[in-house]
Amino acid sequence: IMALNINGTTGISGVDGSVSAPALTGTDSNTGITFPSADTIKFSTGGVERIVINNSGISGTGIGSGGLEMAQEWSYGSYPLYYTSAELTGTWNARAASVGSSMTVSSGIFTFPSTGIYNVHSSNTSNRISNESRYMTIQTYFSTDGGSNFSLQKEHYGNINNDTSSISTFTSTVMLDITNTSTHKVKFIVASETQVALSTTFVQFLKLGET
């Protein structure tokens, strides 16, 4: 039982509480508000700290730079790659600048760091090496069973004419609802009518909010 102190000058006060046992709760005993130190308030759900308010401002899970919870870019580094169709299973490199937790990748299959709504943007540049190609595409594939099966989510097209120096860049953007980080995965495939050479491929992952 928590004792309450009622003071005509300072108001009502009680225990400070902790993240796992907040001072102020509803019927859920590990979700609420705690007062761990001077000038600091913490909000927790499920016994886990989510938001901290103190003299430095507001911080915590789900609060990132510019309101984004997570932002990261990866570049594909397995060159040269000549393709008419190729799954990008080679080496991916994370760029230095990022916000929040990192994606992980194994054999071209990306795993998300937390559940939520993600904007996934891919960009590919390719060069002509033989005949013109009336279509080239980068495809985003999504799995909800841990990577056993994938379904096509989005593909955007470009083309290369018959000029020997022709280069084409094409992009694709899709929003994905990640409700389970163990089962929800994403991978990328490039395809072309005729054989072309892959120059650069980048993928950006932006977590927009909670699912």
C-alpha positions as CSV (number, residue, x, y, z in Angstrom):
1,I,0.0,0.0,0.0
2,M,1.4,3.4,-1.0
3,A,1.2,6.2,1.5
4,L,0.1,9.6,0.1
5,N,1.3,12.9,1.6
6,I,-1.1,15.8,1.2
7,N,0.4,19.2,1.7
8,G,-1.3,22.5,1.2
9,T,1.8,24.0,-0.3
10,T,3.4,21.2,-2.3
11,G,0.4,19.2,-3.2
12,I,0.1,15.4,-3.2
13,S,3.2,13.1,-3.2
14,G,4.0,9.5,-2.7
15,V,6.8,7.0,-3.5
16,D,9.2,7.4,-6.4
17,G,8.5,4.0,-7.9
18,S,10.7,2.2,-10.5
19,V,10.4,1.3,-14.2
20,S,9.2,-2.2,-13.3
21,A,6.9,-1.0,-10.5
22,P,5.8,2.6,-11.4
23,A,4.5,4.9,-8.7
24,L,1.4,5.8,-10.7
25,T,-0.4,2.9,-12.5
26,G,-3.8,1.7,-13.6
27,T,-4.7,-2.0,-13.3
28,D,-1.5,-2.9,-15.1
29,S,1.1,-2.9,-12.3
30,N,4.2,-2.6,-14.6
31,T,2.9,0.2,-16.8
32,G,2.9,3.8,-15.6
33,I,4.9,6.8,-14.4
34,T,7.9,6.8,-12.0
35,F,10.1,9.6,-10.5
36,P,13.6,8.1,-10.3
37,S,15.6,11.2,-9.5
38,A,15.4,15.0,-9.2
39,D,13.9,16.7,-12.2
40,T,13.2,13.4,-14.0
41,I,10.0,11.6,-15.0
42,K,10.0,8.2,-16.7
43,F,7.1,6.4,-18.5
44,S,7.2,2.7,-18.8
45,T,5.1,-0.1,-20.4
46,G,5.4,-3.7,-19.6
47,G,8.2,-2.9,-17.1
48,V,10.3,-1.3,-19.9
49,E,11.4,2.3,-20.0
50,R,9.9,4.1,-23.0
51,I,10.1,7.9,-22.4
52,V,12.3,10.1,-20.2
53,I,11.5,13.7,-19.5
54,N,14.2,15.7,-17.7
55,N,16.0,19.1,-17.9
56,S,17.7,18.0,-21.1
57,G,14.3,17.4,-22.9
58,I,12.5,14.3,-24.0
59,S,14.2,11.0,-25.0
60,G,13.5,7.3,-25.2
61,T,12.4,4.4,-27.3
62,G,10.5,5.7,-30.4
63,I,11.9,9.2,-30.2
64,G,14.7,9.8,-32.7
65,S,16.2,12.6,-34.8
66,G,13.5,14.5,-36.6
67,G,10.8,12.3,-35.2
68,L,12.2,9.2,-37.0
69,E,12.6,6.1,-34.8
70,M,15.2,4.5,-37.0
71,A,17.0,5.5,-40.2
72,Q,19.7,3.6,-42.0
73,E,21.2,3.2,-45.5
74,W,23.0,0.2,-46.9
75,S,25.1,-0.1,-50.1
76,Y,25.6,-3.2,-52.1
77,G,29.3,-4.0,-52.6
78,S,29.6,-7.2,-54.5
79,Y,30.8,-6.0,-57.8
80,P,31.2,-6.7,-60.7
81,L,27.7,-8.1,-61.2
82,Y,26.4,-8.8,-64.7
83,Y,22.8,-9.8,-64.7
84,T,19.5,-10.4,-66.5
85,S,18.1,-11.5,-63.1
86,A,20.0,-11.6,-59.9
87,E,19.1,-11.8,-56.2
88,L,21.4,-9.4,-54.3
89,T,22.9,-12.0,-51.9
90,G,26.4,-10.7,-51.8
91,T,28.1,-8.2,-49.4
92,W,26.0,-5.3,-48.0
93,N,27.6,-2.5,-46.2
94,A,25.9,-0.2,-43.6
95,R,26.6,3.5,-44.1
96,A,28.0,5.3,-41.1
97,A,25.2,7.8,-40.5
98,S,22.1,6.3,-38.9
99,V,19.4,6.8,-36.3
100,G,18.3,4.2,-33.8
101,S,19.0,0.4,-34.0
102,S,20.6,-1.3,-37.0
103,M,19.1,-3.6,-39.6
104,T,21.0,-6.9,-39.9
105,V,21.5,-8.9,-43.1
106,S,22.5,-12.4,-44.0
107,S,22.9,-13.7,-47.6
108,G,20.9,-10.7,-48.8
109,I,18.0,-11.2,-46.4
110,F,17.4,-8.2,-44.1
111,T,16.0,-8.5,-40.6
112,F,14.3,-5.5,-38.9
113,P,15.5,-4.4,-35.4
114,S,12.0,-3.8,-34.0
115,T,8.3,-4.0,-35.0
116,G,6.7,-1.0,-36.7
117,I,5.8,0.7,-39.9
118,Y,8.9,1.0,-42.2
119,N,9.5,2.9,-45.4
120,V,11.9,0.9,-47.6
121,H,13.5,2.8,-50.5
122,S,15.8,1.1,-53.0
123,S,17.9,2.7,-55.8
124,N,19.8,1.0,-58.6
125,T,22.1,2.2,-61.3
126,S,23.2,0.0,-64.2
127,N,25.3,0.3,-67.4
128,R,24.7,-1.1,-70.8
129,I,27.2,-3.8,-71.8
130,S,25.7,-5.4,-74.9
131,N,22.3,-4.7,-76.5
132,E,19.8,-2.1,-75.4
133,S,17.5,-3.2,-72.6
134,R,13.8,-2.1,-72.9
135,Y,13.3,-2.7,-69.2
136,M,15.3,-3.0,-66.0
137,T,13.8,-3.2,-62.5
138,I,14.7,-3.5,-58.9
139,Q,12.2,-5.6,-56.9
140,T,11.4,-5.6,-53.2
141,Y,10.4,-9.0,-51.9
142,F,8.8,-9.6,-48.4
143,S,8.5,-12.7,-46.2
144,T,6.2,-13.3,-43.2
145,D,7.5,-16.8,-42.5
146,G,11.1,-16.2,-41.6
147,G,12.4,-16.2,-45.1
148,S,11.0,-19.5,-46.4
149,N,8.7,-17.8,-48.9
150,F,8.8,-14.3,-50.3
151,S,6.2,-12.3,-52.2
152,L,6.8,-9.3,-54.6
153,Q,5.8,-6.0,-53.0
154,K,7.0,-3.4,-55.4
155,E,9.0,-3.0,-58.6
156,H,10.0,0.1,-60.6
157,Y,11.4,0.1,-64.1
158,G,14.0,1.9,-66.2
159,N,15.5,1.3,-69.6
160,I,18.8,1.6,-71.5
161,N,19.1,2.6,-75.1
162,N,21.6,1.3,-77.7
163,D,24.3,3.9,-76.9
164,T,27.4,2.1,-75.5
165,S,27.7,4.6,-72.7
166,S,24.1,4.4,-71.6
167,I,23.4,4.4,-67.9
168,S,20.0,4.2,-66.2
169,T,18.9,4.7,-62.6
170,F,15.6,3.5,-61.2
171,T,14.1,3.5,-57.7
172,S,11.4,1.7,-55.7
173,T,9.7,2.6,-52.5
174,V,7.3,0.5,-50.4
175,M,5.8,0.7,-46.9
176,L,5.9,-2.5,-44.8
177,D,4.1,-3.3,-41.5
178,I,6.6,-5.3,-39.4
179,T,4.6,-7.0,-36.7
180,N,7.2,-9.8,-35.9
181,T,11.0,-9.3,-36.3
182,S,11.6,-13.1,-36.3
183,T,9.3,-13.8,-39.3
184,H,9.2,-10.6,-41.3
185,K,12.1,-10.2,-43.7
186,V,12.9,-8.3,-46.9
187,K,15.3,-8.9,-49.9
188,F,16.0,-7.3,-53.3
189,I,16.3,-8.6,-56.8
190,V,17.4,-6.8,-60.0
191,A,16.3,-7.9,-63.4
192,S,16.8,-6.7,-67.0
193,E,15.7,-7.8,-70.5
194,T,19.3,-8.1,-71.7
195,Q,22.5,-8.5,-69.7
196,V,23.7,-5.2,-68.1
197,A,26.3,-4.3,-65.4
198,L,25.3,-3.3,-61.9
199,S,27.0,0.0,-60.9
200,T,25.5,1.0,-57.6
201,T,22.6,-0.1,-55.4
202,F,21.5,1.6,-52.2
203,V,18.7,0.7,-49.8
204,Q,17.3,3.0,-47.1
205,F,15.2,1.9,-44.2
206,L,13.1,4.5,-42.3
207,K,11.0,3.5,-39.3
208,L,8.0,5.9,-39.3
209,G,6.2,4.7,-36.2
210,E,4.8,1.8,-34.2
211,T,2.6,-0.8,-35.9
